[in-house]
Amino acid sequence: MSVAGEISTQKVFIFDDQSAVRARQRVIDQAHEQLKLLRTPALIGEMTRGIAHDLGNLLTLIQLASEQIIKSSVRPLPAPFQQLQTAVNDAGALTKTLLQSDIPSETHNKQSELSTLIQELKPSIEVVLGPEMTLVLDMGPTQAPLSVLIDPTTLKNILLNLVINARDAMPTDGQLTLRVLPDNPWTDPATDSLQVGHLIELTDNGAGIPSELQAHLFKPGFTTKGRRGGHGIGLSSIRQMIMRQGGYLQLGPGPGRGTRARLWLPKTEKINFQTRLSTASASLPVKQRTALVVEADEQIRAFLTLTLTSLNFKVFSAADGQAGLDLYLKQAVYLDLILSELVLPVLSGHRFLQRLYQTNPRQAVLILSAFTASEPHRQFLSDKPWTTLTKPFSLAQVKTAIQQSVSASIPLTKRVNEPSEPWAQS
């Protein structure tokens, strides 16, 4: 055998220490893993927003169709129709939450009234439990509104998740008791200070939680359901959502047996956020207005066209940004209103709308999109005086948005002896 690096008359042997190469490869592999960890949430977020956008279009059509069914149905409405309407509204609100997952949450300023919310949620809870299980509601003696500082859709999803957990732990003839206890004190573990809020209690008569598992309940990835399903992210996410609102979630044994979930939420004074449109809209004259609808979804485009026509608009429509721009450049001087999606094929929504804005910054525009609060769309819209409506939306909501857009583009001076717009009378 030859010495390393020495040329033999028969063979060349080169001995190289591979440890440095392996070490460098490990560094590269670690960097790739870190990059994956950084990229995965962003990719998941992007995929989620894309799915939620498409879901928003479908929910808009479902909501509009259900409104027509309900409008033509006999009164009082059957319970399944009421549940359908509530479920569609909640699904729409959840879709908007998914689309806003990349921006600072604005739900911390929203409020829920517990008595009303739980009564609205009761049919859904009964559907989740099924006919064999029993739901017992105890709302307490108080008749005063119980307002808490949490978004209604978020609270409904939290309660439904806790109900599902209870259902899976109970026998087929189990009983779930939901109680509301106003002005109930608890100790905030973050500050070790005494707080007072409204308490929601859910107690089941299932097998209970073994004491050795109590410390693991709120760990991400932990589940007690085994092969029955469950991804172990529910309780961890629920507690985080509640704590972000200044509340707290506690799980423990119920009286006798079973499990009791205790959910404290900070109480707040009920604030009426409803705002009324300017009464000057009632003085707008009746005349045929013109509108341009730019929307890729054929069914939503047709619905918007029909709605505008019923409001005395002459309507032009386009399925992509380039066709919309061509129509705009031909009809701009006559257009009272433009309704546009932010996400468009051929010519992007941003490029179409930016060209429109550069041509006439005072043009009345109504943006109808699931992405109104998502970046980069939110930044794009921030300096433009346009009305926005997030998908999914109802017929009443789009009529109101049309009224807002047209009213904002016209001087609010009263015109005597002139009739109002048709939507102002509805």
Buried (B, 14 or more C-beta within 10 A) or exposed (E): EEEEEEEEEEEEEEEEEEEEEEEEEEEEEEEEEEEEEEEEEEEEBEEBBBEBBEBBBBBBBBBBEBBEEBEEEEEEBEEEBBBBBBBBBBBBBBBBBBBBBBEEBEBEEBBBBBBEBBEBBEBBBBEBBEEEBBBEEEBBEEEEEBBBBBBBBBBBBBBBBBBBBBBBBBEEEBBBBBBBBBEBEBEBEEEEEEBEBBBBBBBBBBEBBEEEEEEBBBEEEBBBEEEEEBEBEBBBBBBEBBBEBBBBBBBEBBEEEBBBBBBBBBBBEEEEEEEEEEEBBBBBEEEEBBBBBBBBBEBBBEBBBEBBEEBEBBBBBBBBBBBBBEBBEEBBEEBBBBBBBBBBEBBBBBBBBEBBBEEBEEBBBBBBBBBBBBEEBBEBBEEBEBBBBBBBBBBEBBBBBBBBBBBBBEEEEEEEEEEEBEBBEE
